Each structure stands twice: as structure tokens, then as C-alpha cells.
């Protein structure tokens, strides 16, 4: 048994660091959500909604975002095209990204900088995702399921995968 532990030690350390980081960050995030009042929208989702409205006008597509109970509704030409709820704020994707980078950690300073910059990139790509999704759903409402369920998750997880590859190949302790 000890022979297998020694042989698979790098893999087991990766799994341990990944799951421990994922668990700790998820618990912290869930405690944050739990401390948000029942009739309120958490601050991260609220910020995503505000940025969605502001950035949409920068790219020439004006949409309105209004608060409605525990969600924000995205309105285009007096029509509700989408809604932003807590699950739309990309925090689960960011937690997954951070967990992987820490599991393959390199020098602490590089790790912290990469985690910060990668998280900011994912956050803003998520805002762009919501804008583009709203535009496309407005023009192609029959394609909402494939756009929301397949195309945009593929794009955001694709970016996360590319960030992981860059990390492992250039900055982790396994980089050559």
C-alpha cells in the first residue's frame, strides 16, 4: 500500500489540494449567500447585473436591468429576455478555477496574481456572456435552451480550460 502511495503521491496531493480548496471556498461562498437577507439579492449578483447594464451600452446594445424579488430581469425593447439570479454570477466557475490553480500551485506570488487576474477575467467574461446571451435570445428566442445550456457554458469553460493549460505549462511547479 505504501508503494502505491509513494507512486501516486503527486496525484493524491493534487486531489487533496483541489478538493480542500474547493470545499473551503464553497463553504465561504455559501455562508456569504446565507447571510444575505431572504428577500435580497447578494452583492455579487447585484454587481454583475449593474455591470451588464453599463457595459451593454458601451457595445451599442441598450438593455435595462430591473430588480424583481430575488432576481434581476433583463429587458430589451419592453420585453423580458432573461433574468439574472445568484447562479449567474460566475462564482462557481471562479471557485473551480481557483481550486485547480492552487492544486497545481507554483510560487505563491505568481499563484496569487494568476488567481486574481484569472478570476477578474472570468468575472468580466461572464458579464459579456450575459449581454451576448440577452442579445441573441432577443433575436432568436427559440434558441434559448441551446444558447444558455450549451453554447455559452462551452465558451466560458473553454476559457477556463485555456487558463488552466497556460497555468500548468508556464507557472505551476510542473512547468518546464
N, C-alpha and C positions, 0 to 999 in steps of 0.2 A: 504494500500500500504506500509506504514511504517513497518507494521508487517512482510510483505514478505521480505522487505529489510533487516531487522534485522535477520530474519530466514535464509536468503541466503547470508548474508554478507561475510562469508568466501569464498564461491564460486564466488561471484561477485568480491571480491578483487583479487582472483586468476586470473579470466578472465581479469580484468583490468591490472594487472601487466604483465601478459603474453602478451597481445596484445600491450601494450605500449612498452615493451621491444622489442618485435618482430618488431614493426613498426620503432622504433628508430634505431635498429641495421640494419634493411633492408635499411633504408634511408642512413645511413652512408656508408654501403657497395655499394649501387647504386651510391652514389656520388663519391666514390673511383673508381668504374668502369667507370663512366662518365668522370673522369679526366685522364683516360688512353687514349693515342692517338688512333685515329681510326684504324691505321694500326699496332698497337702494341698489344701485349698480356699482360694482367695485371701481376703484380709481383707475386701474389699468385699462379696463374695458371702456371706461369713460374717455380716457385719453386717446385710445385707438379711434373711438368714434369722432372725437373732435378733430384729430389729425386727418381722418378720412374726409371730412367735410372741407377742411382747409386745403389739403393737397389736391383734391379733385378740381378745385377752381384753378389751381396752378397749371393743370394739364388741359384746361379748357372744357371741362365737363362739370357743370354745376349740379350738385346734388345737395339735398338737405338731409340733415340727420336730426331726428327729434327723439326725445326721451319718452318712453311709454312703458310704465311699470318697471320690470326688471330687464328691459331691453332698449335698444335704440332702433328706430325704423329709418331706413334709407329711402328717401322719396325723390323720384325723378319725374318731373312734369306732372305733379299731383298724384303720382301713382307709387304705392309702396312696392319696391322691387326686392328688398332684402331686409334683414334685421341683423343687428349685432348683439350677441349675447356673450356671456362670460367665456364660453368656449372658443370665441372668435378672436381672442386677444393674443394668440400665438404663444402663450406661456408654457403650454405643454410641449410645444416644439422646442422652445428655448431651453427648457429643463432637460429634454432629451439631448440636445446639442451639448450643453454644458457637461452633462454626465459622461458623454463619450469622450470629450476633450480631456476631462480630468482623469478618466480611466486610462488614457494614453498620455498622461501628463509629461511635460518636458520640464524645462526650467520654470520656476514659479512665476517669475516676472513675465515671461513670454506667455505662459498659460493664462494668467490673469488678463493680460492685454488682449489675447486672442479671444478669450471667453467674452470680454466686454465688447470688442468690436464685432464679433460674430453675432452676439445677441442683439446689438443695435441694428445690424444689417437685417437679421431675420425679422425684427420688430417692424422696421420700415418697409420691408418687402411684404409683410402681412398687410400693412395699410394699403400698399399699392394693389395687392391681391384683392382686397375688399372693394376698392374703387373699380378695378377692371371687371371683377365679378358683377358688380352692380350695373356697369355699362352694358356688359354682354347679356345679362338677364333682362335688362330693359329692352334690348333689341331682339333677343332670342329667348323669350320666356319658356318656350317648350324644351330648351336645352339646359334648364336649371340643374337638374339632377346630375347630368354628366359633367357640367362645368364645376359645380360645387363639390361633387363627390369624387371626381376622377381627375380632371384637368388641373385644377388649382392645387389640390394636395400633391399631385405628382410634381408640379413645379416647385412648391415650397420645400418638399422633402428632397427633391433633386438638388436644390441649392444647399441644403443642409449636408447632403451626402458629399457634394463637391467641397464644402468647407472642411468636412472630416478628412477627405483624401488629402487636401492641402496641409492640414494639421499633421497627419500621420507622416506624410512624406517629407515635410520641411521643418517641423518644430518639435515633434514628440521625441522622446528618448530613443525611439526606434528608427528615427530618420538617419539616413546615411549621409 
